[in-house]
């Protein structure tokens, strides 16, 4: 089967690259940042070390996603 002149193994490889790239650049960094936001006040030092290590591993994805996430506190009424 061909699609756009690509053979089936080439399509599988292309799909795998797209899936892994999306996982590395979008899915895991968003999940990691949301989890860190939720646990920022109660996380133990070992947990922080582990998740900041993951932030280092997924740093390109975190840079890509960070402009779209807003973690600022809500404005207080005075």
N, C-alpha and C positions, 0 to 999 in steps of 0.2 A: 504494500500500500504506500502510495506517495502523497504527500501534501506539500505544496509549494516546492516540489522537486526534491524533498528530503525523504530519505528512506526511513523505515520504521525504527531501527536502532538509533538513528539520529534524532528522531522525535522524542524517543524515550530519554535520551541523554539531555536534550534541550529542556524537556519537562522537569527532569530531575534537578538541573541547574536552577531553573526558575523557582521550584519548590524549596530547595535548600537556601537559595538566596533570600527568598521572602521570609523564611523561617529565621535566618540569621539577622536580616536587616530590619524586620518589622515585628514579627510575632513574639519572639523571645525578649527583645528589649522593652516592648510595651508591657508584657507580663511582669518583667523584672522591675520596671519602674513603678508600676501600680502596687506590686507587693511591697517594695521598699517604702512607698508612701504610707501604706497601711500599717507597717510594723516599725516606723521610724522611732517611736517613743518607747517601745517595749522590747526591742530586739536585744539579745545577748551579744557579748563581744565576739563570740565564735560565729554566731549567725551573721553579724555585720562583716566580719572578715571574709566569710564564704561568699556573701552576696556582692560585696565590693570587688572581690576577685572576679565574679561573673560579670560585673560592670566593666571591668578591664577587658575581658575576653570579648564582650559584645559592644565595645566602645563605638565602632563605626555606626552600628544600628542605633545606639543611644543618641548619637549626634544627629542622625537623620530624623529621629522621631521627636526629640526634645522640643523643637519649636511648636509642636502641635499639642503638647500637654501643658496644662496650667495647674501647678501645685501651690499657688499662692493662697494664703488663708483668706476666708471671706471677710468682707468689710464689716466692722462692728458698728452697731448703733450706739451713739453717745448721748 
